[in-house]
Amino acid sequence: YGIDGCYMPLPVEPENFQAALISLRNLGFSGVNVTIPQKEMAMPECDELSDRARRIGAVNTVTFAKDGRLLGDNTDGFGFLENLRQEAPDIAFASGPAVVLGAGGACRAVLVALLDEGCPEIRLANRTRKRAEDVAAEIKDPRIKVIDWPVAPEALEDASLVVNTTSLGMVGQPKLEIDLSGLPQTALVTDIVYAPLMTDLLVQAKARGNPIVDGLGMLLH
């Protein structure tokens, strides 16, 4: 892209997050991207939030303004949609129910993006059911229905899209245990995880003939 700059990975423990943001601003950084588990933590640190960050309830991009203010935005929903459009050009988000796994910052962005694209129903499942119920209550859209974890095969029966927004399946994390036997073979399965690119979920979905999209394009976009 011809950008005169560099992009650095910086491992920051959650307890050092606030100090790291201020230090990076003072060192002259332009801004940072924020990844799990700090996306919700970043919100109160920002002096100003974009409308979409406020609506999603999480921040993945903090820009350091020249006057020292921290500006919070969320590009996850945009990146999620663009990745699917790039890899599955025929995708029709309004064509059927989506099943979304997780209830963190990225999940919120995915939910808002799918609702804005006209998804008729979203079945939301999380290991801790209350977190899923809290997210649904905050977004306030009757199309979000909280379902039990683990997801039962019958909850997948007429789905057109399955999205994993949890850290399960990531390098160093437990495996995502899910029975895809009820899922139509036409349903698209996507994982926002990109380490590894081919998660167990995607391997399992591909083996049964479902179209799959990995999470790298979401990171890029």
SVG drawing of the C-alpha trace seen along z (x, -y; Angstrom):
<svg xmlns="http://www.w3.org/2000/svg" viewBox="-38 -19 47 54">
<polyline fill="none" stroke="black" stroke-width="0.4" points="0.0,0.0 3.0,-2.3 2.6,-3.5 5.7,-5.1 5.6,-3.4 6.0,-0.1 3.5,2.2 4.8,3.8 3.3,6.7 3.4,5.8 2.5,8.3 0.8,6.4 -0.6,8.1 -4.1,6.8 -2.9,5.3 -0.4,3.2 -2.8,2.1 -3.6,-1.4 0.1,-2.2 1.0,-0.8 -1.5,-3.0 -0.2,-6.2 3.5,-5.1 2.9,-4.4 1.2,-7.7 4.1,-9.5 6.6,-7.6 5.1,-9.1 3.1,-6.1 0.2,-6.9 -2.0,-4.4 -2.6,-0.8 -4.9,2.1 -6.2,3.9 -6.9,7.7 -8.5,10.1 -9.0,9.8 -8.5,6.0 -11.2,4.8 -13.7,4.0 -11.0,2.8 -10.0,0.1 -13.3,-1.7 -13.1,-3.6 -9.5,-4.6 -10.6,-6.5 -11.4,-10.2 -13.7,-9.9 -15.5,-7.0 -16.8,-6.5 -20.5,-5.8 -19.8,-2.2 -17.5,-1.6 -20.1,-2.9 -22.8,-0.7 -20.6,2.4 -19.4,1.7 -15.8,2.5 -12.7,0.8 -10.1,2.5 -8.4,-0.7 -7.0,-3.5 -5.6,-6.6 -3.4,-9.0 -4.5,-12.5 -2.0,-15.4 -3.5,-17.0 -3.0,-13.8 -6.5,-12.5 -7.2,-8.8 -9.7,-8.2 -11.5,-4.8 -13.0,-3.0 -14.0,0.5 -13.2,1.9 -14.0,5.6 -17.5,5.6 -16.3,4.1 -13.3,6.5 -15.6,9.5 -18.0,8.6 -15.3,7.7 -13.5,10.9 -16.6,13.0 -17.5,11.0 -14.0,11.4 -13.8,15.2 -17.5,16.1 -18.8,13.5 -22.2,15.2 -22.9,14.8 -26.4,13.5 -26.5,12.4 -30.3,12.2 -30.8,15.7 -31.1,17.5 -30.2,17.7 -26.7,17.3 -25.2,19.2 -22.6,17.1 -20.3,18.6 -18.8,16.3 -19.8,13.1 -16.6,11.0 -15.7,7.8 -15.3,9.3 -18.7,11.1 -20.4,7.8 -19.0,6.4 -20.0,9.5 -23.6,9.3 -24.0,5.6 -22.6,6.2 -24.9,9.2 -28.0,7.3 -27.1,4.3 -26.9,6.7 -30.4,8.0 -29.7,11.4 -33.2,12.6 -32.1,14.4 -28.9,14.8 -28.6,17.7 -26.0,16.7 -24.2,19.3 -21.4,18.8 -19.8,21.0 -21.1,18.7 -24.8,18.2 -25.2,15.0 -22.5,13.2 -24.4,14.0 -27.7,12.8 -25.9,9.6 -24.7,8.9 -28.1,9.6 -29.7,7.2 -27.2,4.5 -27.6,4.7 -31.4,4.8 -32.5,6.6 -35.2,9.2 -33.5,11.2 -30.8,12.3 -31.8,15.5 -29.5,16.9 -29.2,20.7 -27.5,23.3 -23.8,24.3 -22.7,26.7 -24.7,26.0 -27.1,28.8 -27.2,30.2 -30.8,29.2 -29.9,25.5 -27.8,25.7 -30.5,27.3 -31.6,24.4 -28.5,22.1 -26.8,20.4 -23.8,19.2 -21.8,20.3 -19.2,17.9 -16.7,18.7 -15.7,15.5 -14.3,17.4 -10.6,18.0 -11.3,21.8 -9.3,23.5 -6.5,20.8 -2.9,21.9 -2.5,22.6 -6.3,22.6 -8.7,25.6 -10.4,27.1 -13.8,25.9 -16.1,28.9 -19.1,28.7 -21.2,31.3 -21.9,30.1 -24.1,33.0 -27.3,30.9 -25.7,28.2 -26.8,28.0 -23.9,28.6 -24.6,25.2 -24.0,23.3 -20.8,21.2 -18.5,21.8 -16.0,19.1 -13.6,18.7 -12.2,15.3 -9.1,17.0 -6.1,16.8 -3.5,18.7 -3.8,21.4 -5.5,20.5 -7.1,23.9 -8.8,24.4 -10.4,27.7 -13.8,26.1 -12.8,25.3 -11.2,28.7 -14.3,30.4 -16.6,28.2 -14.5,28.7 -14.4,32.5 -18.2,32.6 -18.4,30.4 -19.3,27.0 -17.7,23.8 -15.2,22.3 -13.5,18.9 -10.5,18.4 -9.9,15.3 -6.9,13.8 -8.9,11.5 -10.8,10.1 -7.4,9.1 -6.3,7.5 -9.5,5.6"/>
</svg>
